[in-house]
């Protein structure tokens, strides 16, 4: 009977699944747009950020003997790591920058994973919904604003 899941382990599984679901929701929109980073990438980024956050909070408390324990350091390193990943997605093609929205989406997906990891569920859900509004609704406004304003950048 010692191998039964505890309430804490069930809570962690819920957190991980919620992070995957929220990341996948944003990734699904990117997938529909035909972007290279889509459903799986966003789900994995949110899962990884959530897992790192849970590990930093729950996994290292037993080792915090001198009072200098700061689980927020893991979250700050998630931001740096995702920045590196996002930087690899941004490139210049012709006179146009590509991949910026994808990189920003991955950055937000990581933040959503961290929010789930620290049990800020409603914040994570709201951030996901807001991200989808930005990606879907604001894209329509961008097209409307830029319609007829496309310049010929060829020389």
Order of alpha helices (4+ residues) and beta strands (2+ residues): alpha-alpha-alpha-beta-beta-alpha-alpha
